[in-house]
């Protein structure tokens, strides 16, 4: 099992450690609900060093990324970040990812931990068609980079103390290269996966210890706490953010998942993997859609539970579900037959052979 540059820190703090995406990771420190609400109200630190980082460089980088991702990379300018996905050529999703535009010939792709090898193999197979050499212009740097996600309404205020540039007014989905904790050329971004604001800080593994100490020292007056992956999952679910392996995978299209907004068919975008299939799906409408729902009856929805109509006929499946710690409501996401996907549609979640009434609602569930 792999470790991150911060693994010993988590163990020393008494975190409950579990295997996750091949890594020994902290799932919780002082209780998932408490950690969740700490991020919603103060500031918390997640070790997300298990995430993958892949560099794409050279004069053909843009054309290559336009073809292998669903979004329009050409709209990016240096310092901007874009959410996108890799279509798999069969109508599904290899992975969802972030595209960082460093400059016109340099891009950083941040991918999910469990998919790093799969993602790299997928795009490396296409790269030579664009005169991009795997291991050279396409380079997997995942094992060399440590990353902390500092999240919460007080996060940027705390991190400003250790940054040499202004970060408190950074726009969502932007980044800066700056000196942080005395470490030069840090990538400092504001993408977030919690819905409570904050940043991500990328450094080389050898600088991880220095960063950890500086982050926690800077955040001491704001009651900064280390937070586990359990709360990261409940935080993203309250926001209606998709989790690969649950809400999206190789069998689901971005159109079905409500990710049409990252699937572009403009002239500037040009051709890309699965373009014709997704354009057809968009025009005709998918037979299933990913929706958010709230339980009306008492209970808690879980991944894998059946979704039924009033007669008990199965019409879908729950992909994510929990009792939202901040909203104090049982909520979830599910793929349902398109006829049941409209807001306020009545659906039923099958829990231990009982049909619990629920209704389709707009996401996010959590509203600041």
N, C-alpha and C positions, 0 to 999 in steps of 0.2 A: 504493500500500500504506500502511495506517495505521501509526502508531507510538504507543507508550504514553509516559507521562511519564517512564519509566525507560529507554527505548530506548538513549539515549546512554551510560547507565551500563553496559549489557550490552556494547556495542561496545568501550568503554574497557577492560573486563575481559577482552576477547578471546574472547567467547562466539561459538560457531558460530550464525549467525543464519539462520532459514528463514522462508518465508511460512507463516502459520498463521491460519486464519479471517480472512484479509484483513489481518493484522498482521505486522509484521517482528518475530519473536520469537526468543529464545534457546533452542535445542534442547539444547545442552550447553556446559559450560565446561571440565571437566577429565576427562570420560569418564562415560558414563551409569551404568555399574556402580558406579564410585567415588562418584558423586553420590548414587545410590540408597542405598548403605550409609552415607554420611555423614548422611543424613536419618534413617535407622533408628537410628543410634547417637548423633548429636550434634544439630546444628541447621542447617537450610538455609532459604534465602529464595527463593521463587518470585514472579516478577512475574505476577500474574493480572489485570492491569488491563484485559485484553481481554474479560473477562467482562462480561455485561450487567447493568445495574441499572434496574429499572422501579418507580416509585412508584405505589401505589394508595391513594387517600385519600377520605375522606368517609363519611357515615352508611351508605352502601350498599356499602362496600368489602368487608365480610365476606360478605354475600350473593353478591356478584359472584365473589369468590374461591372460595366453596363450589361455585359452578356450573362454573367454568372449570378447577379443579384436582381431582385425584382424592382427596386426603387431606382429613381433617376439620379445617378451619382454626379451627373454634370452640373447640378444646381449647387453642389458643395463648393465652398471657398475655404481657404486655409483658416483653421480655427473652428470649423463647423463639424458637427457629428450628425449622422443619419441612421435611423432605424430601418432595417431591411431584412430580407431573407434570401436564402439560396433555394430556388426551385430545383426539384430533383430530376426533372425530365419525365416524370410519370404522373404529374399533377399534384405531387405532395411537396413537403418542405424538408430539406436536408437539415436546416437549422435556421434560427433567427439570429441576427447579429447587429453590431454597431459598426459603421464605417466612419473612420476619422480621416479627414482630409488634412494632411500635414502640409503639402504643397501640391502643385499640379501634376507631379510625377511620383508622389509618395503618399501611400495610404496605409492606415493601420486598421485591421479587422479584429474586432473583439467578439469571440464566439463562446458558446456554452462549454463548460468543462467536460461534460460527458460526450461531446461531439468533436473534440479537437482533431483526433486522428481521422475520423470520418469526413469532416469538413475539408481538411487539408488534402486528403486523397481525392475528394470530389473535384476540387478546383485545380489541383495539380494535374489531373487528367486533361483538363481543358487548356491550361496555361500555354503549352507549346504552340497551340494554334494562333496565339497572339505574340509569339516570339518571347515568351516569358519562361525562364528556366526555373523549375522547382529546386530549391536549395540556394538559389541565387537571387533573382528578382522577386521570387515568391519564397518567403522564409518564415518558418514556424519558430517563433521566439518564446513560446509559452512557458518553457521550463526556465527561462532566464529572468522573468519579470514577476515582481511582487505587486499586489494591488490591495489597497484599503478603500472601502466605501464608507465615507463618514456622512451619516444621514441624520436628518432632523432639522427643525426650524432654527436651531442655534449652531448648526454645523459650520456654515460659512463664516459666521462671526468668530467662532473659535479658531478656524483654520487661517483666518486673516492674520493672526498673530505670528504665524510661522512662514508666511509667503511674502516674497519681495515685490509682488504686483497686487493690484486691487482685485479681489475675488468676490467680494460681497455683492457686487451688482452684475455678476456674470449671467448671461441669458441661458435659458434651458437649452440643452443640446449644443453647447459650445465647449471649447477647451483652450487652455493656454499652456505654453511651455514656459516654465518659470523655475525659480529657486525656492524650494520648500524644505524646511527643516535643515537648511544649509546645504541641501543636495541640489546641484544644478541640473537643468534640462529635465525636470520632472514634468510628466504630462498630468495636468490638473483639469478634470472635466466635470461638467454638471449635467449628467444624463439622468441618473437616479433610477431606482427600481422600487421605491417605497411610497412615493407620492407626498413626502414630507420635506422635500428639498435636500440639498447637500451636495456632495462631490465624490469623485473617485480620484485616487492618487496612485499613479504608476511609477515605480522605481525599479532599478536593478536589484536582484536578490541581495547583493552585498550591502545595499543601503537600507535594507528592511528594518534592521534593529534600530538604526538612527531615526527612521521615520516613525516607528511605533512609539518610541520614547517621547519624541517631540509632539506627536498628535495628542497623546494622553496628558502630557504636561500642559499643553495649550488649552485643552478642554476641561482641565480640573475644575475651574471656577464655574463651568456650565454643567457639572455633574455628568461628564462623559462616561459612558460605560461600553464595554465590549458586548456585542450582541451575536447570537447564534443564527444558524441557517433556518431554524424553525420559525422565528419571528420574521425573517426575510420572506418566507413563503406566505405567511398570513398577511403581511404588509402589502405584498404585490397583489394578492388575491382581492383585498379590499379595494384596490385600484382597478381591478379588472385587467391586469397585465397578464399576458399569456406566458405559461411555463412550458418549455419544450419537453416533450415526453408525456405531458398531461393534456394540455389544451391544443397543442399543435404537434405534428409529427410527420413521418413520411407518407401517411395516408390522408392527410388533410391539406387542403389548398388554402392559401392566404385569403382568397375570396370567401370561402366557407367560414374562415376564422374571423371575419370582420376586419381583415387587414388589407382591404382594397385600397386603402390610403397609402400603402407602401408598395402598391403594384401599379406601375405607371405605363401608359401606352402612348406616350407623346412621341412626336417626330424626333425630338432630342434624345429620347431614351433609345429608340431604335429596337433592334431585335434582341431578344433574351430567351433564356431557357424556359420552355412552357408558355411562351407568349400567346400562341394561337389558342391553346387549351384554356388559358385563364381569361382571354378576351371573350371566348365563347361562353364560359361560365358566367362572366359578368353580364353579358347580354341576355342570356337565357334565364339566369338566376339559379343558384345551387339548390339541390333538393334537401340539404341540411344546412343549418347555420349555428354558429356558436353564440349563445345568449347568456346574459346574467339573470339569475333568479333569486328570489327571496322566499324562504319558507313561511307559509301562513300558519300551518300546524306546527306543534312543538316537535323538535327533533333537530338533528344535525346531518346535513348532506355530506357524503364522502365520495372520493374518486371511485368510479366504477359502478355506482348505484344506477339502476335503471330509471329512466324518465318515461312516464306513461300518460295516456289520456284518461278521461274520467271513467272509461270502461275497463281500464287496466291493460289496454293494448300498449306495448312498448313503442315509443316514438323517439327515443334518444337515450343518451347516456351522460352521466355527470363526469366532468373532467377534473374539476377542482371544487372543494367545498369545505366550509369550516364555520365555526361561530366567530364572527368578526370581533376581535377584542376591543376595538375602538368604537365600532358602530353598535355592538351588542345585539347583533341580529345573525341568524343562521342564513348564510348566503353561499352561492356557488356559481359555477359556469358549467354549461352543458351544450352538447350538440343535440339539436332537436329538429324534427321535420319542419321544413320552411313554413308550413301552414300555422305552426305554433310559435313562430319566432317574433311576432309583433309584441310590443310593450303591452303589459297587462293581460297577456294570454294566460289562461289557467292551465297549469300542468301539475303533474303529481310525481313525487319522488318516492320510489319504492324502498322502504327501510324495514328490514326484517319482515318481509311479506305484507307490510302495511303500506297503504298509499297515503302519503302526506301531501296535503294541498300546498301548492306554491304558485307564485306568479312571476312572469317575465318582467324584469325591470331594466332600466337603463343603467349602464356603468359609467363612471366608477360608483361603487357602493359608498365609499368614504368621500365625503366632500368637506374640504377645509372651511 
